[in-house]
Amino acid sequence: MPLWVPITLLCALCLAASDTVIKRAMHEGTGEYLSGWLRVALAALPLSVLAFIAGIPEIRPGFYIALAIGIPFEVVATFLYTRALKVSPMSLTLPFLAFTPVFVIATGFVFAGEMVSAQGILGIVLIAGGSYMLNIHHIWHHTKGGILGPLRAIGRERGSSMMLVVSLIYAVTATMIKVGINNSSPLFFGAVYFTVFSVAYAPIGLRQVRVPSARGAKMLMLAGALIFVSLLAHVISVSMTEVAYMVSVKRTSLLFGVLLGYFFFRERNIKERIAGASLMLAGFILVVLSAG
């Protein structure tokens, strides 16, 4: 198994765990905008320390282009993501995140010159389909259009159209991170990218500040530590393989999220998500075999 695969799985697991911790923090009265901003801001600090220790690499022009394109898109995507969850049901919004790996096939080719094999494309599509199917219970029982409910809701639900845009933007930002890494180094670009993002997003993250409880503050610190590991694993793994492959495997965070939701929040319907998990596993195997 290629080294990037376990590193990406670590990235996905820590991302899912951080989302679970953030959910608990918000139950403690921590605002969603502050939570979303602070965990990245907390992670950017140790990333910067590691980058300082590693030293400044040779920086080529593509580094600045990646920052100039990636940061504004990252800010917009983060804001739209939060708004989409507020204005529309999760059953009509979260399924659209499944499309990001598919979009990355195109953005990876256009911006980074990366190509994936036919077998790899099939694996990515299976993972995307499995990610969508993980929400099958909410989709089937809470939407009028059945399994295609989220797609049919694009015209009438603001949150659905917002999250589709978010999915596309994430494909662009994921590719920009790869471009920036190719023109500097994983640690250095990761530290600069997420530090600049933290500064740029601060006016939004701090606009509804609520002083968290002691327990909420501890949850935010833990979420920041988990995101630090996730971001570190992200920049390392994406430097080792094609963006489309890495992002598709990273999308297993949705599967980890389902498992963590079951164990920590006793969320139901886990058996109904076996079909989605099976598709993701099949796609995962194809992607790993294709990436070599």
Secondary structure as UniProt FT lines:
FT   HELIX           4..27
FT   TURN            28..29
FT   HELIX           32..54
FT   HELIX           61..87
FT   HELIX           90..92
FT   HELIX           94..99
FT   HELIX           100..112
FT   HELIX           118..133
FT   TURN            134..135
FT   HELIX           136..142
FT   TURN            144..145
FT   HELIX           146..148
FT   HELIX           149..152
FT   TURN            153..156
FT   HELIX           158..182
FT   HELIX           186..205
FT   TURN            206..208
FT   HELIX           214..238
FT   TURN            239..240
FT   HELIX           243..250
FT   TURN            251..252
FT   HELIX           253..265
FT   HELIX           271..273
FT   HELIX           274..291
//
